[in-house]
Amino acid sequence: MTPSADLIQWDKRHCWHPFTQAQTAPDPIPMASARGATLTSVDGRTFIDLNASWWVTTHGHAHPAIAAAIAQQAQTLEQVIFAGFTHAPAVNLATRLSETLGGDLDRVFFSDDGSTAVEVALKMAAQYHINQGTPRHRFVAFRGGYHGDTVGAMSMGQGSGFFDAFQAMLFHVDLLDYPATWLGDPTPELREALVLSQLDDYLATHGPQCGALLMEPLVQGAAGMRMARAGFVQQVMERCRAAGVLVILDEVMTGFGRTGTLFAFQQCGDYPDIICLSKGLTAGFMPMSVTVVREPIYQAFMGEGFERALAHGHSFTANPLGCVAALASLELFEQEGSLARIGQIAALHQQRLEPLQKHAKAVRPRVCGSIGAIDLRVADGGYGAEIGPKLKAFFIEKGLLMRPLGNTVYLLPPYCVSDAQLHQGWDAIEEALDTLL
Ligand SMILES: *Cc1c(COP(=O)(O)O)cnc(C)c1O
């Protein structure tokens, strides 16, 4: 095996890492293998993956059932163009997803990553209204929302503050505030009512020009695991529906069990018009995403001429390896009782976070399904908070993969994580509060 030092040297010569200032970042850690909730580096250190490797790993690393499904498919039909052709893995996955999502979320468009799933949703929403003969050119989203790094997704995520360098490339998006809440929050209704009245005003003025509202339901991930109540999401959806504004839910992060149900919208009493899924879709094995729409939206693209069709597609659309990984993962949710396990993870988060409600150096403890989070009391909040890199290094030193978002620390584990491993994460957070701040 290539020694660790050589890998680092050649990496630094030729690799460009995401969301990284290479000049000041610590050396990347060369990884050799992974199993379950544990990652092993080339030099033999182990790390508990309490970040699900950027929120993608669900059942655990290198799960044998998924690995086997991919290996078998790779020797049978690894890839074929998805225009004019189809195959069992895609048909089976589309059918299974439609049944699982319920309602009339019956049409599945495949692409490769979360950002693209969002781009596709926006283009579908825009053309849907055009095809109806009533074009609507505005979009509305929430401050803090993050939807990916392509131009449309960045535009919708302008409120996240990640994209200042690209401001000139972005299109206009209307933004609403976001009523983040936490354990023991005395006034969530107040903040929700304010945002809902913003939305009412907006719909009264711009409703007829607004094509779609985009939101991350229940949890804004990259903004720092900011959580909102299900009733709020439901009321947003209701208002949009009444105004003819399509509801696009970005469940790229919240999908596949993270919030306690398979999809976050299942707690919100309504179906979206369009849903974007990626990250956990293939259990973290293959890059794949889907944009699933209600049947009437799909029907609006029917016609004699190509101009009513969706002019969008990717080289790897519906890649068979991704499809079989996703199918195997959905099986595992049932076989392994993942949702019940997520309930236990949530209870453990709650048990560890409740005492921290009174901690002098921490604020806003919060839990949603498998996600537990808390903010550190520092002068500079946000993604660039100075404490971020220090915390990251502190956790790595302890053998924990945890990537704080600015001054927010959180656990978002794969579901095979043990209670002991979760406690190690929370113990480290408590130690950080007492020694680093
Ligand atoms: C990660 C993420 C995206 C972007 O997905 P990529 O696969 O990184 O392009 C979009 N929306 C949300 C909510 C995400 O968390």
The ligand as an SDF file (V2000), in Angstrom:
LIG
                    3D

 15 15  0  0  0  0  0  0  0  0999 V2000
  -25.6870   18.5920    0.1490 C   0  0  0  0  0  0  0  0  0  0  0  0
  -26.9420   19.2630   -0.1910 C   0  0  0  0  0  0  0  0  0  0  0  0
  -27.2230   19.6390   -1.5130 C   0  0  0  0  0  0  0  0  0  0  0  0
  -26.2340   19.4620   -2.6260 C   0  0  0  0  0  0  0  0  0  0  0  0
  -25.9450   18.1180   -2.8720 O   0  0  0  0  0  0  0  0  0  0  0  0
  -24.5920   17.7370   -3.6430 P   0  0  0  0  0  0  0  0  0  0  0  0
  -24.7180   16.2700   -3.8320 O   0  0  0  0  0  0  0  0  0  0  0  0
  -23.4840   18.1150   -2.7080 O   0  0  0  0  0  0  0  0  0  0  0  0
  -24.5630   18.4940   -4.9040 O   0  0  0  0  0  0  0  0  0  0  0  0
  -28.4490   20.1950   -1.7830 C   0  0  0  0  0  0  0  0  0  0  0  0
  -29.3470   20.3960   -0.8110 N   0  0  0  0  0  0  0  0  0  0  0  0
  -29.1170   20.0570    0.4660 C   0  0  0  0  0  0  0  0  0  0  0  0
  -30.1760   20.2700    1.4860 C   0  0  0  0  0  0  0  0  0  0  0  0
  -27.8960   19.4890    0.8260 C   0  0  0  0  0  0  0  0  0  0  0  0
  -27.6510   19.1710    2.0950 O   0  0  0  0  0  0  0  0  0  0  0  0
  1  2  1  0
  2  3  1  0
  2 14  2  0
  3  4  1  0
  3 10  2  0
  4  5  1  0
  5  6  1  0
  6  7  2  0
  6  8  1  0
  6  9  1  0
 10 11  1  0
 11 12  2  0
 12 13  1  0
 12 14  1  0
 14 15  1  0
M  END
$$$$
